[in-house]
């Protein structure tokens, strides 16, 4: 669902199965009203609570960290996993800031590094693919980039929960244009208007339409569609990362991704994963390690997450 819900839809959303969603939205809204330091502290503590109680997601996170950081000890990975949950708890609060706080709030807290790379890409007049990844401050990156980029579009997969999708869509509309990631032709239209199109291909969508490229040294199903996006309008690609600083400010980093694409699916996927990996390594605790990034394996049999006990 996108946009406004009909009156009948809103009555449907009063059903008990939507009560947990309403509770999450209500909590986010309340935390948005509190002072920033207080809201983020509560978010961090909420993340810590989830780390200790939601065993399934903790297990997935620890498996991912074991694959990607084999050089760390078990204790170090446990601490990194805890910090990851805390960062994503703060990310929930920051999503509320993105949806409901005035853009002047985020503009006062942002610093951009490598802005010249973004400007050089925009100067070509063919639009820009903003390659990104699922950092914990994901939604907040939208308002944060507004002082530097206007009228951007975001390619995303609509949420399975229609009530949550409504709030996601309406919240993101305040700072960008949300676009279903399957609508490539509309993305092409945006690029022809010399707009930035945000795209994060760092999740496992299965073997179809993917190749197995190394990600932190392990084969990961990686979408080949990423290489087709620039070809829509011969658009340059720029890596876009967002990092939360200890003083409650944010750093945006822009880096050129070139030469890309090369018309070799595996080489292109390997380059994309390498760029994203480098971005994650700067602040690994701020990445969304809860996703089963290695769920699909080349032999179709490995069950990396099923066997784990953490």
ZIFENSUL-V11317 format. One record per residue. N is the residue number from 0. PHI is phi in whole degrees, -180 to 180 (999 if undefined). Layout:
n=N phi=PHI
n=N phi=PHI
This chain:
n=0 phi=999
n=1 phi=-132
n=2 phi=74
n=3 phi=-74
n=4 phi=-85
n=5 phi=-73
n=6 phi=-62
n=7 phi=-67
n=8 phi=-64
n=9 phi=-62
n=10 phi=-64
n=11 phi=-61
n=12 phi=-74
n=13 phi=-85
n=14 phi=-63
n=15 phi=-54
n=16 phi=-68
n=17 phi=-97
n=18 phi=-60
n=19 phi=-59
n=20 phi=-65
n=21 phi=-62
n=22 phi=-65
n=23 phi=-64
n=24 phi=-62
n=25 phi=-62
n=26 phi=-62
n=27 phi=-59
n=28 phi=-66
n=29 phi=-64
n=30 phi=-65
n=31 phi=-66
n=32 phi=-77
n=33 phi=-71
n=34 phi=-55
n=35 phi=-55
n=36 phi=-61
n=37 phi=-69
n=38 phi=-61
n=39 phi=-70
n=40 phi=-64
n=41 phi=-63
n=42 phi=-60
n=43 phi=-64
n=44 phi=-68
n=45 phi=-64
n=46 phi=-62
n=47 phi=-65
n=48 phi=-62
n=49 phi=-64
n=50 phi=-57
n=51 phi=-83
n=52 phi=-112
n=53 phi=-94
n=54 phi=-64
n=55 phi=-61
n=56 phi=-71
n=57 phi=-63
n=58 phi=-64
n=59 phi=-60
n=60 phi=-62
n=61 phi=-68
n=62 phi=-64
n=63 phi=-60
n=64 phi=-67
n=65 phi=-65
n=66 phi=-72
n=67 phi=-87
n=68 phi=-131
n=69 phi=-65
n=70 phi=-75
n=71 phi=-84
n=72 phi=-76
n=73 phi=-58
n=74 phi=-65
n=75 phi=-65
n=76 phi=-70
n=77 phi=-62
n=78 phi=-66
n=79 phi=-65
n=80 phi=-64
n=81 phi=-61
n=82 phi=-64
n=83 phi=-64
n=84 phi=-66
n=85 phi=-64
n=86 phi=-63
n=87 phi=-75
n=88 phi=-65
n=89 phi=-66
n=90 phi=-62
n=91 phi=-63
n=92 phi=-66
n=93 phi=-65
n=94 phi=-63
n=95 phi=-62
n=96 phi=-61
n=97 phi=-64
n=98 phi=-80
n=99 phi=-124
n=100 phi=-87
n=101 phi=-64
n=102 phi=-65
n=103 phi=-63
n=104 phi=-64
n=105 phi=-73
n=106 phi=-61
n=107 phi=-81
n=108 phi=-122
n=109 phi=-120
n=110 phi=-130
n=111 phi=-110
n=112 phi=-118
n=113 phi=81
n=114 phi=-60
n=115 phi=-63
n=116 phi=-69
n=117 phi=-66
n=118 phi=-64
n=119 phi=-63
n=120 phi=-68
n=121 phi=-67
n=122 phi=-64
n=123 phi=-71
n=124 phi=76
n=125 phi=-118
n=126 phi=80
n=127 phi=-137
n=128 phi=-87
n=129 phi=-90
n=130 phi=-72
n=131 phi=-144
n=132 phi=-145
n=133 phi=-86
n=134 phi=-81
n=135 phi=-67
n=136 phi=-93
n=137 phi=-53
n=138 phi=-67
n=139 phi=-66
n=140 phi=-62
n=141 phi=-63
n=142 phi=-63
n=143 phi=-64
n=144 phi=-85
n=145 phi=-57
n=146 phi=-63
n=147 phi=-115
n=148 phi=-137
n=149 phi=-107
n=150 phi=59
n=151 phi=-86
n=152 phi=-122
n=153 phi=-123
n=154 phi=-86
n=155 phi=-150
n=156 phi=-95
n=157 phi=-56
n=158 phi=-69
n=159 phi=-68
n=160 phi=-84
n=161 phi=-63
n=162 phi=-70
n=163 phi=-64
n=164 phi=-62
n=165 phi=-60
n=166 phi=-70
n=167 phi=-62
n=168 phi=-62
n=169 phi=-67
n=170 phi=-65
n=171 phi=-72
n=172 phi=-61
n=173 phi=-73
n=174 phi=-136
n=175 phi=-161
n=176 phi=-108
n=177 phi=-73
n=178 phi=-133
n=179 phi=-55
n=180 phi=-63
n=181 phi=-82
n=182 phi=-89
n=183 phi=-65
n=184 phi=-69
n=185 phi=-71
n=186 phi=-60
n=187 phi=-62
n=188 phi=-61
n=189 phi=-62
n=190 phi=-65
n=191 phi=-66
n=192 phi=-89
n=193 phi=60
n=194 phi=-99
n=195 phi=-86
n=196 phi=-120
n=197 phi=-81
n=198 phi=-152
n=199 phi=-123
n=200 phi=-99
n=201 phi=-94
n=202 phi=-121
n=203 phi=-92
n=204 phi=-108
n=205 phi=95
n=206 phi=-76
n=207 phi=-66
n=208 phi=74
n=209 phi=-131
n=210 phi=-125
n=211 phi=-95
n=212 phi=-117
n=213 phi=-67
n=214 phi=-135
n=215 phi=55
n=216 phi=81
n=217 phi=-126
n=218 phi=-63
n=219 phi=-135
n=220 phi=-63
n=221 phi=-126
n=222 phi=-62
n=223 phi=-83
n=224 phi=-62
n=225 phi=-58
n=226 phi=-74
n=227 phi=-84
n=228 phi=-61
n=229 phi=-60
n=230 phi=-68
n=231 phi=-60
n=232 phi=-147
n=233 phi=52
n=234 phi=-93
n=235 phi=-73
n=236 phi=-118
n=237 phi=-129
n=238 phi=-74
n=239 phi=-122
n=240 phi=-121
n=241 phi=-129
n=242 phi=-126
n=243 phi=-87
n=244 phi=-99
n=245 phi=-60
n=246 phi=-91
n=247 phi=68
n=248 phi=-108
n=249 phi=-137
n=250 phi=-113
n=251 phi=-100
n=252 phi=-124
n=253 phi=-118
n=254 phi=-137
n=255 phi=-69
n=256 phi=-115
n=257 phi=-159
n=258 phi=-77
n=259 phi=-158
n=260 phi=-84
n=261 phi=-107
n=262 phi=74
n=263 phi=-112
n=264 phi=-56
n=265 phi=-68
n=266 phi=-63
n=267 phi=-66
n=268 phi=-64
n=269 phi=-65
n=270 phi=-64
n=271 phi=-60
n=272 phi=-63
n=273 phi=-66
n=274 phi=-65
n=275 phi=-65
n=276 phi=-59
n=277 phi=-60
n=278 phi=-66
n=279 phi=-68
n=280 phi=-62
n=281 phi=-65
n=282 phi=-145
n=283 phi=-61
n=284 phi=-71
n=285 phi=-97
n=286 phi=-97
n=287 phi=-89
n=288 phi=-73
n=289 phi=-72
n=290 phi=-78
n=291 phi=-79
n=292 phi=-65
n=293 phi=-112
n=294 phi=-61
n=295 phi=-93
n=296 phi=-120
n=297 phi=-54
n=298 phi=-84
n=299 phi=71
n=300 phi=-118
n=301 phi=-62
n=302 phi=-118
n=303 phi=-64
n=304 phi=-92
n=305 phi=-66
n=306 phi=-81
n=307 phi=-76
n=308 phi=-133
n=309 phi=-129
